[in-house]
Amino acid sequence: MVFILLFAIGHCIPIVIAGSSTAMVKSLLANNSWQQSGRVFKRLAGTLIALLGVYFIVQPFFSA
């Protein structure tokens, strides 16, 4: 019973936190500096994913 209770608490806490912080997230998304940071992050993440894709495509041709 204790493990079931801990499992339920562990799954519900993130949902409660996400639901109660909706207003804060809205205000952060409206902030211009956060939008600029988001664009930079998206570009860096896209570049990283593209480089990993090239690595995984090229790697079998050069492995011994």
C-alpha angles and dihedrals in degrees: 000000000000092000092049090050092049090047091052093047092048092053097043100047095069090048092051092047092048092048095047095048098054094109092051091051091050091053092047092051090051091054111100096216091055090051091053091048089050091054092050091048092050091051093048092046092048092050092049092049091049092050091049090050091052090047093052092046095047098038098078091055094056101037119107 
